[in-house]
Amino acid sequence: MQFQERELTPGASPRHLYGAEIRRQRKLVDMSLVALADILGYSRVHVSRFETAERAIPPDLPPKLDVAFGTNGIFVAMYELIKNEVFPDFVRRYMDFESKSIRMRKYVSSTIPGLLQTPGYALAALRAGQTTATDEKIREDVEARLSRQAILARDNPPHLLAVLDEAVLRRPVGSPSTMAEQLRHLLTIGESPRLILQVVPFAHGAHAIMGGSLTLLTQDDGTQTAYLEGSHTGQLIESIAAVTEYELAYDLVRASSLTQEASAAMIHAAIKEYEACGQRLV
């Protein structure tokens, strides 16, 4: 049976417009889905779903499209308009501040910050938090989350001070091998001079930011912004007085954290425990 291309709806969203432009360019050069799929390194089904906006555009695709069609960077430029579409509105506004920050201070109570997650950990965390989501939706969310990590790989990345509650190390997300891989990744990136990684131990007891996560962002003009995040919600705070209060809370928690060296030692110990657990399960 002959494959029937589905009708496109470019006005539905920026992602639908992106897909329609892929098909338009493909038709202009009289190229079949199969031929384009071979050039891009994706299956025909994947390319068809890119065109119909059923699948998110992965970050490696735009430059390949520009090469395939000779479009001189159009698809790369358009990708900037759609890459964050998968995120809720409140997250996209935060990400705008995040992308322009020169300094980030984070405290997380239960999970590794998204900017520091491995693919395996991100997959397990998103699957646990979206029990009814399809595998396709989870894959899209993983790709979107990992794409945000580009901010740490740019020429002049922000300074990042990350304080992890000990629970972040102790609560398994995914398999023991997934956790061991994630914690080894923390130690590797922790060697960067622009990243300070510390752990606040259980022994410290209660503190002002328990039960949630806090990010403090500093822009190059000195503007400070706070972002409070729960499992499914987020709140961006721009009031100078409120941000000052959260800065104090963050400073107190960080002052009670282990040194970088002691934090690394605790992470090493956790890795050994997960590795031993994984061996017992084999």
C-alpha positions as CSV (number, residue, x, y, z in Angstrom):
1,M,0.0,0.0,0.0
2,Q,1.4,3.4,-0.9
3,F,2.4,5.7,1.9
4,Q,0.1,8.7,2.3
5,E,1.5,11.9,3.7
6,R,-0.6,13.5,6.3
7,E,-2.0,17.0,6.0
8,L,0.0,19.6,7.9
9,T,-1.2,22.4,10.2
10,P,1.6,25.0,10.2
11,G,-0.6,27.5,12.1
12,A,-1.1,25.3,15.1
13,S,2.3,26.0,16.8
14,P,5.9,27.0,16.1
15,R,6.7,23.2,16.0
16,H,4.0,22.6,13.4
17,L,5.4,25.5,11.3
18,Y,8.9,24.0,11.6
19,G,7.6,20.6,10.3
20,A,5.7,22.2,7.5
21,E,8.9,24.0,6.4
22,I,10.8,20.7,6.3
23,R,8.2,19.3,4.0
24,R,8.1,22.5,1.9
25,Q,11.9,22.4,1.4
26,R,11.8,18.7,0.6
27,K,9.1,19.2,-2.0
28,L,11.1,22.1,-3.6
29,V,14.0,19.9,-4.3
30,D,11.8,16.9,-5.2
31,M,13.1,14.7,-2.4
32,S,11.3,11.7,-1.0
33,L,10.9,10.9,2.7
34,V,13.2,7.9,2.3
35,A,15.9,10.0,0.5
36,L,15.8,12.6,3.2
37,A,15.8,10.0,6.0
38,D,19.0,8.5,4.5
39,I,20.7,11.9,4.5
40,L,19.6,12.8,8.0
41,G,20.3,9.3,9.5
42,Y,16.8,8.9,10.8
43,S,14.1,6.5,9.7
44,R,11.3,7.5,7.3
45,V,8.8,7.3,10.1
46,H,10.8,9.7,12.2
47,V,11.2,12.2,9.4
48,S,7.4,12.0,8.7
49,R,6.7,12.7,12.4
50,F,9.1,15.6,12.3
51,E,7.0,17.1,9.5
52,T,3.7,16.5,11.2
53,A,5.1,17.8,14.6
54,E,4.3,14.5,16.3
55,R,7.9,14.2,17.4
56,A,10.1,17.0,18.9
57,I,13.1,18.2,16.8
58,P,16.3,16.8,18.3
59,P,19.2,19.3,18.6
60,D,21.4,17.5,16.0
61,L,18.7,17.7,13.2
62,P,18.7,21.5,12.3
63,P,22.2,21.7,10.9
64,K,21.6,18.4,8.9
65,L,18.5,19.9,7.4
66,D,20.4,23.1,6.3
67,V,23.0,20.9,4.7
68,A,20.4,18.7,3.0
69,F,18.4,21.6,1.6
70,G,21.2,24.2,1.2
71,T,19.2,26.6,3.4
72,N,22.2,28.5,4.8
73,G,21.3,28.2,8.5
74,I,17.5,28.8,8.3
75,F,16.6,25.6,10.2
76,V,19.3,26.3,12.9
77,A,17.8,29.7,13.4
78,M,14.2,28.5,13.5
79,Y,15.2,25.8,16.1
80,E,15.8,28.6,18.6
81,L,12.1,29.4,18.4
82,I,10.9,25.9,19.1
83,K,13.5,24.1,21.2
84,N,11.9,25.1,24.5
85,E,8.3,24.6,23.4
86,V,8.0,21.4,25.3
87,F,8.4,23.2,28.6
88,P,5.5,24.9,30.5
89,D,5.2,28.7,30.3
90,F,6.5,29.3,33.8
91,V,9.6,27.2,33.0
92,R,10.3,28.9,29.7
93,R,10.3,32.3,31.5
94,Y,12.8,31.0,34.0
95,M,14.9,29.6,31.3
96,D,15.1,33.0,29.6
97,F,16.7,34.3,32.8
98,E,18.9,31.2,33.1
99,S,20.3,31.6,29.6
100,K,21.5,35.2,30.4
101,S,22.9,34.5,33.9
102,I,26.6,34.8,34.7
103,R,26.2,33.1,38.1
104,M,23.9,30.4,39.4
105,R,23.4,29.3,43.0
106,K,21.3,26.1,43.5
107,Y,20.0,24.1,46.4
108,V,18.2,20.9,45.6
109,S,16.4,18.6,48.1
110,S,15.7,15.4,46.3
111,T,17.0,15.1,42.7
112,I,20.2,16.0,40.7
113,P,19.7,19.4,39.1
114,G,18.7,19.1,35.4
115,L,21.8,20.9,34.2
116,L,23.9,18.1,35.8
117,Q,21.9,15.0,34.9
118,T,23.0,12.1,32.8
119,P,20.6,10.7,30.1
120,G,19.9,7.6,32.2
121,Y,19.1,9.5,35.3
122,A,17.0,12.0,33.4
123,L,15.0,9.2,31.8
124,A,14.4,7.5,35.2
125,A,13.4,10.8,36.9
126,L,11.0,11.9,34.2
127,R,9.4,8.4,34.0
128,A,8.8,8.4,37.7
129,G,7.2,11.8,37.6
130,Q,5.0,11.2,34.6
131,T,3.4,7.8,35.2
132,T,0.8,8.2,32.4
133,A,3.1,9.7,29.7
134,T,3.9,7.8,26.6
135,D,7.5,6.6,25.9
136,E,7.5,9.2,23.0
137,K,6.7,12.0,25.4
138,I,9.3,10.9,27.9
139,R,11.9,10.8,25.2
140,E,11.0,14.3,24.1
141,D,11.3,15.6,27.6
142,V,14.7,13.9,28.1
143,E,16.0,15.5,24.9
144,A,14.6,18.9,26.0
145,R,16.2,18.6,29.5
146,L,19.6,17.6,28.2
147,S,19.5,20.3,25.6
148,R,19.5,22.9,28.4
149,Q,23.0,21.7,29.4
150,A,24.5,23.5,26.5
151,I,24.6,26.6,28.7
152,L,27.5,25.0,30.6
153,A,29.4,24.2,27.4
154,R,29.3,27.7,25.9
155,D,32.4,29.8,25.5
156,N,31.7,31.8,28.7
157,P,29.5,29.5,30.9
158,P,28.1,30.8,34.2
159,H,29.6,30.1,37.5
160,L,27.5,27.4,39.2
161,L,27.4,26.8,43.0
162,A,25.3,23.7,43.6
163,V,24.4,22.5,47.1
164,L,22.8,19.0,47.2
165,D,20.9,17.6,50.1
166,E,22.3,14.2,51.2
167,A,18.9,12.8,50.2
168,V,19.9,13.5,46.5
169,L,22.7,10.9,46.9
170,R,20.8,8.4,48.9
171,R,17.5,8.2,47.0
172,P,17.9,5.8,44.1
173,V,16.6,7.1,40.8
174,G,16.7,4.3,38.3
175,S,18.9,1.3,38.8
176,P,22.0,1.1,41.0
177,S,24.2,1.4,37.8
178,T,22.2,4.5,36.8
179,M,22.9,6.1,40.1
180,A,26.6,5.2,40.1
181,E,27.0,6.6,36.6
182,Q,25.2,9.8,37.6
183,L,27.4,10.3,40.7
184,R,30.6,9.6,38.8
185,H,29.4,12.3,36.3
186,L,29.1,14.7,39.3
187,L,32.6,14.1,40.3
188,T,33.9,14.6,36.7
189,I,32.1,17.9,36.1
190,G,33.0,18.9,39.7
191,E,36.6,19.2,38.6
192,S,35.6,22.3,36.5
193,P,36.8,25.6,38.1
194,R,33.4,27.1,37.3
195,L,31.5,24.5,39.3
196,I,31.4,24.3,43.1
197,L,29.6,21.2,44.3
198,Q,28.8,20.7,48.0
199,V,26.5,18.4,50.1
200,V,24.5,19.4,53.1
201,P,24.5,16.2,55.3
202,F,21.5,14.8,57.2
203,A,23.4,15.5,60.4
204,H,22.9,19.2,59.9
205,G,19.2,18.8,60.6
206,A,16.5,21.3,59.7
207,H,17.1,24.3,57.6
208,A,15.2,27.1,55.8
209,I,14.9,25.4,52.3
210,M,13.8,21.9,53.2
211,G,11.2,20.3,51.0
212,G,11.9,22.2,47.7
213,S,14.6,23.5,45.5
214,L,15.9,27.1,45.1
215,T,17.9,28.7,42.3
216,L,19.4,32.2,42.5
217,L,20.4,33.7,39.2
218,T,22.7,36.8,38.7
219,Q,22.6,38.7,35.4
220,D,25.6,40.6,34.1
221,D,24.0,43.9,35.2
222,G,23.8,42.6,38.8
223,T,20.0,41.8,38.6
224,Q,19.1,39.0,41.0
225,T,16.3,36.5,40.5
226,A,15.1,33.6,42.6
227,Y,13.2,30.5,41.4
228,L,11.4,28.1,43.7
229,E,10.6,24.7,42.2
230,G,8.4,21.9,43.3
231,S,7.8,18.5,41.6
232,H,5.3,20.1,39.1
233,T,5.3,23.8,39.8
234,G,7.7,26.7,39.8
235,Q,7.7,30.3,40.9
236,L,9.9,33.1,39.6
237,I,10.6,35.8,42.1
238,E,11.9,39.2,41.1
239,S,11.1,41.3,44.2
240,I,14.4,42.6,45.6
241,A,13.3,42.2,49.2
242,A,12.1,38.6,48.6
243,V,15.2,37.6,46.7
244,T,17.4,39.0,49.5
245,E,15.6,36.8,52.0
246,Y,16.2,33.7,49.8
247,E,19.9,34.7,49.4
248,L,20.2,34.7,53.2
249,A,18.5,31.3,53.4
250,Y,20.8,29.9,50.7
251,D,24.0,31.3,52.4
252,L,23.0,29.7,55.7
253,V,22.5,26.3,54.1
254,R,25.7,26.5,52.2
255,A,27.6,27.5,55.3
256,S,26.4,24.3,56.9
257,S,27.4,22.1,53.9
258,L,30.5,19.9,53.7
259,T,33.6,21.3,52.0
260,Q,34.1,20.4,48.4
261,E,36.6,17.7,49.4
262,A,34.4,16.2,52.0
263,S,31.4,16.4,49.6
264,A,33.4,14.5,47.0
265,A,34.3,11.9,49.5
266,M,30.6,11.4,50.4
267,I,29.8,11.0,46.7
268,H,32.6,8.5,46.3
269,A,31.2,6.5,49.2
270,A,27.7,6.5,47.7
271,I,29.1,5.3,44.3
272,K,30.7,2.3,46.0
273,E,27.4,1.5,47.8
274,Y,25.5,1.6,44.5
275,E,28.2,-0.5,42.7
276,A,28.0,-3.1,45.5
277,C,24.2,-3.1,45.3
278,G,24.4,-3.6,41.5
279,Q,26.8,-6.5,41.9
280,R,24.4,-8.2,44.3
281,L,21.6,-7.9,41.8
282,V,23.5,-9.6,39.0
